[in-house]
């Protein structure tokens, strides 16, 4: 018995992990130093890029040129010839028009064009100039009460013409039905049989 107790005392059977505090402190310090070096490197990549504010598009977005057309799609075709809308700036394909509009108005696309998502603040002079341009675009006297009356009269005349054409069509249909339904009667045969016709006695 005493021999077995001596053997058990010499074996580590507790299965608990023992931590060396000094070793782990050293590892933590090394990791912190690496993180500091990484942060300083990322900050010293270069001067920050100054992006332009948002601008109006100077081109029409083409959404309808391929509408209703069929296209053979192959997996080895280049991106520009695949099904959907191809963005040449970001080199990606978007499957439908709604997502394409979201993409070209989105942050990733605008950054690729060199613009930030902030719009330029307009000055008072720019606002006044814009108002002047809009006033000049509007032709003077383009709309008056007389024009409105003329439009109303024209609309009423068109509606009356449509109603008259409908009435005429109905009359023609009634005449056609009457002609089809009324059988042709031979007057000689009717006289031999002793009656004048199948119509009513009312005249």
C-alpha positions in Angstrom: 0.0 0.0 0.0 2.8 2.4 0.9 4.4 1.8 -2.5 1.3 2.7 -4.5 0.9 5.9 -2.4 4.4 6.9 -3.2 3.8 6.3 -7.0 0.6 8.3 -7.0 2.3 11.3 -5.3 4.9 11.5 -8.1 2.4 11.6 -11.0 0.6 14.8 -12.0 -3.0 13.6 -12.5 -4.8 16.8 -11.8 -5.1 17.7 -15.6 -5.2 21.4 -14.8 -3.3 23.7 -17.1 -0.6 25.7 -15.4 0.0 29.3 -16.8 3.4 31.0 -16.7 2.4 34.6 -16.0 5.8 36.0 -17.2 5.5 34.3 -20.5 2.0 35.6 -21.2 2.9 39.1 -20.1 5.8 39.1 -22.6 3.4 37.9 -25.4 0.9 40.6 -24.6 3.6 43.3 -24.8 4.8 42.0 -28.1 1.3 42.0 -29.6 0.7 45.5 -28.4 3.9 46.7 -30.0 3.0 45.0 -33.3 -0.5 46.7 -33.2 1.1 50.1 -32.6 3.5 49.6 -35.5 0.6 48.6 -37.8 -1.4 51.7 -36.8 1.5 54.0 -37.5 2.1 52.4 -40.9 -1.5 52.6 -41.9 -1.6 56.3 -40.9 1.6 57.1 -42.8 0.3 55.8 -46.2 0.2 59.3 -47.6 -1.7 62.5 -47.6 -5.5 62.1 -47.5 -7.2 62.3 -50.9 -9.3 65.4 -51.4 -12.4 64.4 -53.3 -14.6 66.7 -55.4 -18.2 67.3 -54.3 -21.1 65.7 -56.2 -21.8 67.0 -59.7 -24.7 66.6 -62.1 -24.5 63.8 -64.6 -23.5 65.2 -68.1 -24.9 62.1 -69.9 -28.2 60.3 -70.2 -28.4 57.0 -68.4 -29.3 54.3 -71.0 -31.8 51.9 -69.5 -34.1 51.2 -72.5 -31.7 50.4 -75.4 -31.7 46.6 -74.6 -35.3 46.5 -73.5 -37.3 43.6 -75.2 -34.2 42.2 -76.9 -33.0 38.6 -76.6 -29.3 37.8 -76.0 -27.3 34.6 -75.8 -25.5 34.4 -72.5 -22.4 32.3 -72.2 -20.3 31.9 -69.0 -17.0 32.7 -70.9 -18.3 36.0 -72.3 -16.5 39.2 -71.1 -18.3 41.2 -68.4 -19.4 43.9 -70.9 -21.3 41.3 -73.0 -23.0 39.5 -70.2 -26.7 39.8 -69.3 -27.5 42.9 -67.3 -26.1 46.4 -67.0 -22.3 46.8 -67.2 -20.6 49.6 -65.2 -17.3 50.4 -67.0 -16.0 52.5 -64.1 -16.3 49.7 -61.4 -16.2 46.9 -63.9 -19.2 45.0 -62.5 -22.5 43.7 -63.9 -25.8 44.6 -62.3 -28.8 42.4 -63.2 -31.6 44.9 -63.3 -32.3 48.7 -63.9 -33.3 49.5 -60.3 -30.1 48.1 -58.9 -28.0 49.7 -61.7 -29.4 53.1 -60.7 -28.7 52.4 -57.0 -25.1 51.5 -58.0 -24.4 54.6 -60.1 -25.8 56.8 -57.4 -24.0 54.9 -54.6 -20.8 55.6 -52.6 -18.6 53.0 -54.3 -19.2 54.3 -57.8 -18.9 58.0 -56.8 -15.6 57.3 -55.1 -14.3 55.5 -58.2 -15.2 58.7 -60.1 -13.3 60.8 -57.6 -16.3 62.4 -55.8 -17.4 62.4 -52.2 -21.0 61.9 -51.3 -21.3 65.6 -50.2 -22.8 68.2 -52.4 -21.3 71.6 -52.8 -23.0 74.4 -50.8 -24.5 76.9 -53.2 -23.9 80.6 -52.6 -26.5 83.3 -52.8 -25.3 84.5 -56.2 -25.5 81.0 -57.6 -29.1 80.7 -56.4 -30.1 84.0 -57.9 -28.5 83.0 -61.3 -30.4 79.8 -61.2 -33.7 81.6 -60.7 -32.9 83.9 -63.6 -32.2 80.9 -65.9 -35.4 79.3 -64.9 -37.4 82.5 -65.5 -35.9 82.9 -69.0 -36.7 79.3 -69.8 -40.3 80.0 -69.0 -41.9 81.7 -72.0 -43.9 84.8 -71.0 -47.7 84.4 -71.3 -47.4 80.7 -71.9 -50.6 80.0 -70.0 -53.8 82.1 -69.6 -57.5 81.7 -68.8 -58.3 81.9 -72.5 -56.0 79.0 -73.3 -57.8 77.0 -70.5 -61.2 77.8 -71.9 -60.1 76.8 -75.4 -58.7 73.5 -74.0 -62.0 72.8 -72.2 -64.1 73.5 -75.4 -61.8 71.3 -77.4 -62.1 68.5 -74.9 -65.9 68.7 -74.8 -66.0 68.7 -78.6 -63.9 65.6 -78.8 -66.0 63.8 -76.2 -69.2 64.7 -78.1 -67.7 63.4 -81.3 -66.8 60.1 -79.6 -70.3 59.8 -78.2 -71.8 60.4 -81.7 -69.6 57.8 -83.3 -70.7 55.3 -80.6 -74.4 56.0 -81.3 -73.9 55.5 -85.0 -72.1 52.2 -84.4 -75.0 51.0 -82.2 -77.6 52.0 -84.9 -75.6 50.1 -87.6 -75.4 47.0 -85.4 -79.2 47.2 -84.8 -79.8 47.5 -88.5 -77.5 44.5 -89.2 -79.4 42.4 -86.6 -82.8 43.3 -88.0 -81.6 42.4 -91.6 -80.2 39.0 -90.4 -83.3 38.1 -88.2 -85.9 39.0 -90.9 -86.3 36.0 -93.2 -86.9 36.7 -96.9 -90.5 35.8 -98.0 -91.4 35.0 -101.5 -94.6 37.0 -102.2 -96.0 34.5 -104.8 -95.7 31.6 -102.4 -97.3 33.6 -99.6 -100.2 34.5 -101.8 -100.8 30.9 -102.8 -100.8 29.8 -99.2 -103.4 32.4 -98.3 -101.5 35.0 -96.3 -99.7 38.2 -97.1 -96.7 37.9 -94.6 -95.6 37.0 -91.2 -95.4 40.5 -90.0 -97.9 42.0 -87.6 -101.1 43.7 -88.7 -99.9 47.0 -87.4 -98.7 49.5 -90.0 
